[in-house]
Amino acid sequence: MLDNKGFDLWADNYDKTVGISDNDNTYPFAGYKKILNEIYNCILKKSFKNILDIGFGTGTLTTKLYEKGFNIYGQDFSNKMVELAKNKMPNSELFKGDFSKGLVEGLKSQKYDSIIATYSLHHLTDKDKVKFIKELVGLLNENGVIYIGDVAFATRGDLEKCKEQCGEHWDNEEIYFVYDEIKEEFPNSEFIKYSACAGIIKIWKEDIEG
Ligand SMILES: C[S@@+](CC[C@H](N)C(=O)[O-])C[C@H]1O[C@@H](n2cnc3c(N)ncnc32)[C@H](O)[C@@H]1O
């Protein structure tokens, strides 16, 4: 599993590597652009203001929202990613911090209309994912929505099938979402598949579809 120094080294090439895997429709980034676009469009349709991005990386998604006038907040543990994203979004509130230890203090005092996490939470164990996401649900405004776009599967069987097809390319250190195994923890949620290896989990604070 990459640590913050690993992500520092990957930062300058990150967008290019992701683009290649997505264009070739191969694991792990098959569906990446579709997923980011869908989250972007869902947020644009709402009268949202404050957006929190967990593991924002180079800021591909949040920069577009920033340019549309949304207030952008975020947390990432890579110095280099924070630097790259801050250059694109100078008036955003981007914090350096390891989310496996929770949110940094500067982000806990705010409420958010939407919380995004794309291709970042697979660094947490399933137990820690549930604990952290529940903390995030507590920070949503009424009608708020969490959008998690990641390598993710509806069932364990789907994951195993993808793993078998990927063979030696499969990353055994990453812990991918299996929606069936966490959905009881989040009754107001749904999973939408965007490729053989990825999808979006939407979680609403209230019992209203987002
Ligand atoms: C694969 S990149 C995804 C970047 C961006 N969200 C995207 O969709 O392109 C994962 C990001 O999460 C950050 N990250 C991974 N583990 C983290 C942790 N424990 N705490 C904070 N940031 C983390 C990395 O630094 C990196 O910027």
The ligand as a Tripos MOL2 file, in Angstrom:
@<TRIPOS>MOLECULE
LIG
   27    29     1     0     0
SMALL
NO_CHARGES

@<TRIPOS>ATOM
      1 C1         -5.5070    7.2230   -6.0030 C.3       1 LIG1
      2 S1         -5.4160    8.8420   -5.3900 S.3       1 LIG1
      3 C2         -7.0190    9.5170   -5.7590 C.3       1 LIG1
      4 C3         -6.9650   11.0030   -5.9820 C.3       1 LIG1
      5 C4         -8.2720   11.6610   -6.4240 C.3       1 LIG1
      6 N1         -9.2880   11.5770   -5.4110 N.3       1 LIG1
      7 C5         -8.7660   11.0570   -7.7210 C.2       1 LIG1
      8 O1         -9.9010   10.5930   -7.7820 O.co2     1 LIG1
      9 O2         -8.0250   11.0900   -8.6930 O.co2     1 LIG1
     10 C6         -5.5330    8.5900   -3.6460 C.3       1 LIG1
     11 C7         -5.3140    9.8790   -2.8710 C.3       1 LIG1
     12 O3         -5.6230    9.6280   -1.4980 O.3       1 LIG1
     13 C8         -4.5750   10.0850   -0.6820 C.3       1 LIG1
     14 N2         -4.5180    9.1940    0.4860 N.ar      1 LIG1
     15 C9         -4.3370    7.8450    0.4920 C.ar      1 LIG1
     16 N3         -4.3410    7.3800    1.7500 N.ar      1 LIG1
     17 C10        -4.5300    8.4680    2.5450 C.ar      1 LIG1
     18 C11        -4.6320    8.6410    3.9590 C.ar      1 LIG1
     19 N4         -4.5170    7.5970    4.8000 N.pl3     1 LIG1
     20 N5         -4.8340    9.8830    4.4380 N.ar      1 LIG1
     21 C12        -4.9400   10.9470    3.5870 C.ar      1 LIG1
     22 N6         -4.8440   10.8560    2.2580 N.ar      1 LIG1
     23 C13        -4.6470    9.6220    1.7420 C.ar      1 LIG1
     24 C14        -3.3040   10.0210   -1.5450 C.3       1 LIG1
     25 O4         -2.3120   10.9210   -1.1120 O.3       1 LIG1
     26 C15        -3.8650   10.3800   -2.9180 C.3       1 LIG1
     27 O5         -3.8290   11.7690   -3.1470 O.3       1 LIG1
@<TRIPOS>BOND
     1     1     2 1
     2     2     3 1
     3     2    10 1
     4     3     4 1
     5     4     5 1
     6     5     6 1
     7     5     7 1
     8     7     8 2
     9     7     9 1
    10    10    11 1
    11    11    12 1
    12    11    26 1
    13    12    13 1
    14    13    14 1
    15    13    24 1
    16    14    15 ar
    17    14    23 ar
    18    15    16 ar
    19    16    17 ar
    20    17    18 ar
    21    17    23 ar
    22    18    19 1
    23    18    20 ar
    24    20    21 ar
    25    21    22 ar
    26    22    23 ar
    27    24    25 1
    28    24    26 1
    29    26    27 1
@<TRIPOS>SUBSTRUCTURE
     1 LIG1         1 GROUP 0 **** ****
